[in-house]
Amino acid sequence: MFELFDFNEMNYLELINIEFMINSCLNSTFKIYKIKYEVDDGEINQLVNTHFSLEEEVAIDHFLQYCKRSYECE
């Protein structure tokens, strides 16, 4: 998904693009499974700012490390 939203092919996403990616994935998933739920943009913004606030741009390798850590914590 990261590469799909990396429109300029620079191997990084700005925080706003990460929020857009998450929002798009959630909305698409809800639509596919016919779940009537409004995605909370504020919650997505909080998630992104909590985990990536020190950076203006997030490289793909850093994003993958975050995903790996999040998966291992579950």
Secondary structure as GFF3:
##gff-version 3
##sequence-region A 1 74
A	DSSP	alpha_helix	2	5	.	.	.	ID=ss1
A	DSSP	beta_strand	12	14	.	.	.	ID=ss2
A	DSSP	alpha_helix	15	32	.	.	.	ID=ss3
A	DSSP	alpha_helix	41	52	.	.	.	ID=ss4
A	DSSP	beta_strand	57	59	.	.	.	ID=ss5
A	DSSP	alpha_helix	60	73	.	.	.	ID=ss6
###
